[in-house]
Amino acid sequence: MPDSDVEKAGAAERRPPTPAKRGVSIGAIIALAAGCAIVFPTLWYWKDLTRLYQLRAWSKAGPRQAVDRFGEALRAGDPVTIEGMLDGSLVTAVKSPEGTITGFKSKMAALAPAVSVQAATPSGSASGSSVRYRVADLPLAILRVPNAAGGTADFLMTRRGGRWLVAELLAY
């Protein structure tokens, strides 16, 4: 009899094995949803994000300094620096027969009149000017500064080869 009591006690202690969980845990579902919430918007806006990175949109000092350098070159009458800061595929310098720069002609707005040197020359520093970014096909930083003619000038700046270039000049 004592053996049967031991067998009964051992049988009571042994339980049937618990089946393994099937399916995906709630933690894995949450991790997958969080990953999708990060990856899909990043892929959707990838072009815009790379253009903002190209423009270094986190720092407004670059385009402001470029406009200041351009203004200094205009006031000094330095044609080499001026033409070096123009994006020749979009805007070109208009020269007199003597070779001095008299204005700037846009290739984007072919019917618009040329902008004079006086209208393109900032009247002061661009350090206080607002900087807006446009990330369409041609990424641009747009600065509006007071000009020497008493109006305002818009400088549309692009970044190529690590340098800020004037892509377009508008004067009002």
Contacts in CASP RR format, 6 or more apart in sequence:
PFRMAT RR
TARGET T0000
AUTHOR 0000-0000-0000
METHOD contacts of the structure
MODEL  1
MPDSDVEKAGAAERRPPTPAKRGVSIGAIIALAAGCAIVFPTLWYWKDLT
RLYQLRAWSKAGPRQAVDRFGEALRAGDPVTIEGMLDGSLVTAVKSPEGT
ITGFKSKMAALAPAVSVQAATPSGSASGSSVRYRVADLPLAILRVPNAAG
GTADFLMTRRGGRWLVAELLAY
42 49 0 8 1.000
47 135 0 8 1.000
48 135 0 8 1.000
51 135 0 8 1.000
51 139 0 8 1.000
52 133 0 8 1.000
52 135 0 8 1.000
52 139 0 8 1.000
54 139 0 8 1.000
54 159 0 8 1.000
55 133 0 8 1.000
55 135 0 8 1.000
55 139 0 8 1.000
55 140 0 8 1.000
55 141 0 8 1.000
55 159 0 8 1.000
56 62 0 8 1.000
56 159 0 8 1.000
57 133 0 8 1.000
57 141 0 8 1.000
60 131 0 8 1.000
60 141 0 8 1.000
62 164 0 8 1.000
63 126 0 8 1.000
63 131 0 8 1.000
63 141 0 8 1.000
63 143 0 8 1.000
63 155 0 8 1.000
63 157 0 8 1.000
63 164 0 8 1.000
64 125 0 8 1.000
64 126 0 8 1.000
64 127 0 8 1.000
64 128 0 8 1.000
64 129 0 8 1.000
64 131 0 8 1.000
64 143 0 8 1.000
65 126 0 8 1.000
65 164 0 8 1.000
66 85 0 8 1.000
66 157 0 8 1.000
66 163 0 8 1.000
66 164 0 8 1.000
66 165 0 8 1.000
66 166 0 8 1.000
67 122 0 8 1.000
67 126 0 8 1.000
67 129 0 8 1.000
67 143 0 8 1.000
67 145 0 8 1.000
67 155 0 8 1.000
67 157 0 8 1.000
68 122 0 8 1.000
68 125 0 8 1.000
68 126 0 8 1.000
68 127 0 8 1.000
69 81 0 8 1.000
69 85 0 8 1.000
70 82 0 8 1.000
70 85 0 8 1.000
70 122 0 8 1.000
70 155 0 8 1.000
70 166 0 8 1.000
71 121 0 8 1.000
71 122 0 8 1.000
73 81 0 8 1.000
73 82 0 8 1.000
73 85 0 8 1.000
74 82 0 8 1.000
74 117 0 8 1.000
74 120 0 8 1.000
74 121 0 8 1.000
75 121 0 8 1.000
77 100 0 8 1.000
77 101 0 8 1.000
79 93 0 8 1.000
79 95 0 8 1.000
79 99 0 8 1.000
79 100 0 8 1.000
79 101 0 8 1.000
82 93 0 8 1.000
82 101 0 8 1.000
83 93 0 8 1.000
83 101 0 8 1.000
84 165 0 8 1.000
85 164 0 8 1.000
85 165 0 8 1.000
85 166 0 8 1.000
86 92 0 8 1.000
86 93 0 8 1.000
86 104 0 8 1.000
86 165 0 8 1.000
86 166 0 8 1.000
87 158 0 8 1.000
87 160 0 8 1.000
87 165 0 8 1.000
87 166 0 8 1.000
87 167 0 8 1.000
89 107 0 8 1.000
90 106 0 8 1.000
90 107 0 8 1.000
90 108 0 8 1.000
90 158 0 8 1.000
90 167 0 8 1.000
90 168 0 8 1.000
91 104 0 8 1.000
91 105 0 8 1.000
91 106 0 8 1.000
91 107 0 8 1.000
91 108 0 8 1.000
91 166 0 8 1.000
91 167 0 8 1.000
91 168 0 8 1.000
91 169 0 8 1.000
92 104 0 8 1.000
92 105 0 8 1.000
92 107 0 8 1.000
93 101 0 8 1.000
93 103 0 8 1.000
93 104 0 8 1.000
93 105 0 8 1.000
94 101 0 8 1.000
94 102 0 8 1.000
94 103 0 8 1.000
94 104 0 8 1.000
94 105 0 8 1.000
94 114 0 8 1.000
95 101 0 8 1.000
95 102 0 8 1.000
96 102 0 8 1.000
101 117 0 8 1.000
102 114 0 8 1.000
102 116 0 8 1.000
102 117 0 8 1.000
103 114 0 8 1.000
103 115 0 8 1.000
103 116 0 8 1.000
103 117 0 8 1.000
103 120 0 8 1.000
104 114 0 8 1.000
104 115 0 8 1.000
104 117 0 8 1.000
104 120 0 8 1.000
104 166 0 8 1.000
104 169 0 8 1.000
105 114 0 8 1.000
105 115 0 8 1.000
106 112 0 8 1.000
106 115 0 8 1.000
106 168 0 8 1.000
106 169 0 8 1.000
108 168 0 8 1.000
109 168 0 8 1.000
115 153 0 8 1.000
115 169 0 8 1.000
115 170 0 8 1.000
115 171 0 8 1.000
116 149 0 8 1.000
116 171 0 8 1.000
118 147 0 8 1.000
118 148 0 8 1.000
118 149 0 8 1.000
119 147 0 8 1.000
119 148 0 8 1.000
119 149 0 8 1.000
119 151 0 8 1.000
119 153 0 8 1.000
119 171 0 8 1.000
120 147 0 8 1.000
120 153 0 8 1.000
120 169 0 8 1.000
120 171 0 8 1.000
121 147 0 8 1.000
121 148 0 8 1.000
121 149 0 8 1.000
121 153 0 8 1.000
122 145 0 8 1.000
122 146 0 8 1.000
122 147 0 8 1.000
122 148 0 8 1.000
122 153 0 8 1.000
123 145 0 8 1.000
123 146 0 8 1.000
123 147 0 8 1.000
123 148 0 8 1.000
123 150 0 8 1.000
124 145 0 8 1.000
124 146 0 8 1.000
126 143 0 8 1.000
126 145 0 8 1.000
126 155 0 8 1.000
129 143 0 8 1.000
129 144 0 8 1.000
129 145 0 8 1.000
130 143 0 8 1.000
130 144 0 8 1.000
131 141 0 8 1.000
131 142 0 8 1.000
131 143 0 8 1.000
132 141 0 8 1.000
132 142 0 8 1.000
133 139 0 8 1.000
133 140 0 8 1.000
133 141 0 8 1.000
133 142 0 8 1.000
134 140 0 8 1.000
134 142 0 8 1.000
138 158 0 8 1.000
138 167 0 8 1.000
139 158 0 8 1.000
139 159 0 8 1.000
140 156 0 8 1.000
140 157 0 8 1.000
140 158 0 8 1.000
140 167 0 8 1.000
140 168 0 8 1.000
141 156 0 8 1.000
141 157 0 8 1.000
141 158 0 8 1.000
141 159 0 8 1.000
141 164 0 8 1.000
142 154 0 8 1.000
142 155 0 8 1.000
142 156 0 8 1.000
142 157 0 8 1.000
143 154 0 8 1.000
143 155 0 8 1.000
143 157 0 8 1.000
144 152 0 8 1.000
144 153 0 8 1.000
144 154 0 8 1.000
144 155 0 8 1.000
145 152 0 8 1.000
145 153 0 8 1.000
145 155 0 8 1.000
146 152 0 8 1.000
146 153 0 8 1.000
147 153 0 8 1.000
147 171 0 8 1.000
149 171 0 8 1.000
151 171 0 8 1.000
151 172 0 8 1.000
152 171 0 8 1.000
152 172 0 8 1.000
153 169 0 8 1.000
153 170 0 8 1.000
153 171 0 8 1.000
153 172 0 8 1.000
154 168 0 8 1.000
154 169 0 8 1.000
154 170 0 8 1.000
154 171 0 8 1.000
154 172 0 8 1.000
155 166 0 8 1.000
155 168 0 8 1.000
155 169 0 8 1.000
156 166 0 8 1.000
156 167 0 8 1.000
156 168 0 8 1.000
156 169 0 8 1.000
156 170 0 8 1.000
157 164 0 8 1.000
157 165 0 8 1.000
157 166 0 8 1.000
157 167 0 8 1.000
158 164 0 8 1.000
158 165 0 8 1.000
158 167 0 8 1.000
159 165 0 8 1.000
END
